[in-house]
């Protein structure tokens, strides 16, 4: 009996520390689907920052993990619009409050290939949305197939569970998310 108590006393702290790290500091995420393709690929595994998810931490173009009530699961998207902004897409170009923003993270070859494959003129259909003071707008990088704020509306900071991190598997795809 003494042997089992000693084992429990040795193993229990390891479980507690592991739980705390992976619940409050780092969030392991398996990419599911193609909404962030080609930047993130289906079945890649990443470790994401679960600490810095507040108003002062989230920046435009951050990759975030959020809980979608509409989809009933965690999803991964890119922050495009910040509170109080007007987000406009016109002719595949992003404008925030009327100012053009380059989207360098999008693979231009993939954008053109997708438009051809899906026989569409636009990779991101034209729209305009005015965000409230507590709203953010998120999009997947693979706009043609992504379910994002265009489908379920703006999100709030409380929905964000983690942001940017490190793709750890497969090893040949290892990279920092930026």
C-alpha positions as CSV (number, residue, x, y, z in Angstrom):
1,X,0.0,0.0,0.0
2,X,2.8,2.4,0.9
3,X,4.3,1.7,-2.5
4,X,1.1,2.9,-4.3
5,X,0.8,6.0,-2.2
6,X,4.4,6.9,-3.0
7,X,3.7,6.4,-6.7
8,X,0.6,8.6,-6.6
9,X,2.5,11.3,-4.7
10,X,5.2,11.2,-7.4
11,X,2.9,11.1,-10.4
12,X,0.1,13.4,-9.3
13,X,2.2,16.6,-9.5
14,X,3.3,15.7,-13.0
15,X,-0.3,15.4,-14.1
16,X,-1.2,18.7,-12.4
17,X,1.7,20.6,-14.0
18,X,1.0,19.0,-17.4
19,X,-2.7,20.0,-17.2
20,X,-1.9,23.5,-16.2
21,X,0.6,24.0,-19.0
22,X,-1.7,22.6,-21.7
23,X,-4.8,24.3,-20.4
24,X,-3.6,27.8,-19.4
25,X,-0.3,28.3,-21.2
26,X,-0.1,26.3,-24.4
27,X,-2.9,24.9,-26.5
28,X,-2.2,21.8,-28.6
29,X,-4.1,22.1,-31.9
30,X,-4.6,19.7,-34.8
31,X,-5.4,21.5,-38.0
32,X,-8.7,20.1,-39.3
33,X,-9.8,21.0,-42.8
34,X,-8.4,23.3,-45.5
35,X,-9.7,26.7,-44.5
36,X,-6.1,27.9,-43.8
37,X,-4.5,26.1,-46.7
38,X,-1.8,26.4,-48.0
39,X,-0.3,28.2,-45.0
40,X,-1.6,25.5,-42.6
41,X,-2.5,22.1,-43.8
42,X,-5.0,19.5,-42.7
43,X,-3.7,17.2,-39.9
44,X,-0.7,19.4,-39.0
45,X,-0.1,19.7,-35.2
46,X,0.7,22.9,-33.5
47,X,1.3,24.4,-30.1
48,X,-0.3,27.8,-29.7
49,X,-0.1,30.6,-27.1
50,X,-3.0,30.4,-24.8
51,X,-1.9,33.3,-22.5
52,X,-1.8,36.3,-24.9
53,X,-5.4,36.5,-26.1
54,X,-6.6,39.8,-24.6
55,X,-7.4,43.1,-26.3
56,X,-3.8,44.3,-26.1
57,X,-2.4,41.0,-27.4
58,X,-4.4,40.4,-30.6
59,X,-3.1,42.1,-33.7
60,X,-4.3,42.3,-37.3
61,X,-3.3,39.1,-39.2
62,X,-2.7,37.0,-36.1
63,X,-3.7,33.4,-36.5
64,X,-6.2,32.5,-33.7
65,X,-8.0,29.5,-32.4
66,X,-11.5,30.3,-31.4
67,X,-14.6,28.5,-30.3
68,X,-17.4,28.8,-32.8
69,X,-20.9,28.4,-31.3
70,X,-22.3,28.0,-34.8
71,X,-20.0,25.1,-35.6
72,X,-19.8,23.8,-32.1
73,X,-16.0,23.4,-32.2
74,X,-12.6,25.0,-32.1
75,X,-11.6,26.5,-35.4
76,X,-8.4,28.3,-36.6
77,X,-8.6,31.6,-38.6
78,X,-6.8,34.9,-39.2
79,X,-7.8,38.2,-37.6
80,X,-8.6,40.7,-40.4
81,X,-10.7,43.4,-38.7
82,X,-10.3,44.9,-35.3
83,X,-13.0,46.6,-33.1
84,X,-14.7,49.7,-34.5
85,X,-13.2,49.2,-38.0
86,X,-14.9,49.0,-41.4
87,X,-13.6,46.0,-43.3
88,X,-14.1,46.1,-47.1
89,X,-13.1,43.6,-49.8
90,X,-13.3,45.0,-53.3
91,X,-11.8,43.2,-56.3
92,X,-9.8,40.8,-54.1
93,X,-8.3,43.7,-52.2
94,X,-8.6,44.4,-48.5
95,X,-9.4,47.9,-47.2
96,X,-9.6,48.8,-43.5
97,X,-11.4,52.2,-43.0
98,X,-10.7,52.9,-46.6
99,X,-6.9,52.2,-46.5
100,X,-5.6,49.3,-48.6
101,X,-3.7,46.5,-46.8
102,X,-1.5,44.0,-48.6
103,X,-2.1,40.4,-47.6
104,X,1.4,39.0,-48.1
105,X,0.6,35.8,-46.2
106,X,-1.7,34.7,-49.1
107,X,0.1,32.5,-51.7
108,X,-0.6,34.3,-54.9
109,X,-0.1,31.2,-57.1
110,X,-2.5,29.3,-55.0
111,X,-5.1,32.2,-55.2
112,X,-4.9,32.2,-59.0
113,X,-5.0,28.4,-59.2
114,X,-8.1,28.3,-56.9
115,X,-9.9,30.9,-58.9
116,X,-9.3,28.8,-62.0
117,X,-10.3,25.5,-60.3
118,X,-13.5,27.0,-58.9
119,X,-14.2,29.0,-62.0
120,X,-14.7,32.3,-60.2
121,X,-13.4,35.8,-60.7
122,X,-12.8,36.5,-57.0
123,X,-10.9,34.6,-54.3
124,X,-12.6,36.8,-51.7
125,X,-16.1,37.9,-52.7
126,X,-16.8,41.7,-52.3
127,X,-18.3,42.7,-49.0
128,X,-18.2,45.5,-46.4
129,X,-18.8,45.2,-42.7
130,X,-18.7,47.7,-39.8
131,X,-17.5,46.2,-36.6
132,X,-18.8,47.2,-33.2
133,X,-16.4,48.3,-30.4
134,X,-16.1,44.7,-29.1
135,X,-16.0,42.7,-32.4
136,X,-13.2,41.2,-34.5
137,X,-13.5,39.8,-38.0
138,X,-11.8,36.6,-38.9
139,X,-11.2,34.9,-42.3
140,X,-9.6,31.6,-43.4
141,X,-6.7,32.0,-45.8
142,X,-8.4,29.7,-48.2
143,X,-11.3,32.0,-48.8
144,X,-13.2,30.0,-51.3
145,X,-13.8,27.1,-48.9
146,X,-13.5,28.7,-45.5
147,X,-16.4,29.1,-43.0
148,X,-15.5,32.2,-41.2
149,X,-16.9,35.6,-40.1
150,X,-18.6,35.9,-43.5
151,X,-20.8,32.9,-42.5
152,X,-21.1,33.2,-38.7
153,X,-20.4,36.9,-38.2
154,X,-17.9,38.8,-36.1
155,X,-16.3,37.3,-33.0
156,X,-15.4,38.7,-29.6
157,X,-12.1,38.5,-27.6
158,X,-13.7,36.0,-25.2
159,X,-14.1,33.6,-28.1
160,X,-10.3,33.4,-28.7
161,X,-8.6,30.5,-26.9
162,X,-5.1,30.8,-28.4
163,X,-3.0,32.7,-31.0
164,X,0.1,32.2,-33.1
165,X,2.3,29.4,-32.3
166,X,4.6,26.7,-33.7
167,X,3.7,24.0,-36.1
168,X,5.5,20.9,-34.7
169,X,4.3,18.1,-36.9
170,X,5.0,17.0,-39.5
171,X,8.6,17.8,-38.8
172,X,9.4,18.9,-42.4
173,X,6.6,21.6,-42.1
174,X,7.8,22.9,-38.7
175,X,7.5,26.7,-38.6
176,X,6.4,29.7,-36.4
177,X,3.0,31.0,-37.3
178,X,3.1,34.7,-37.9
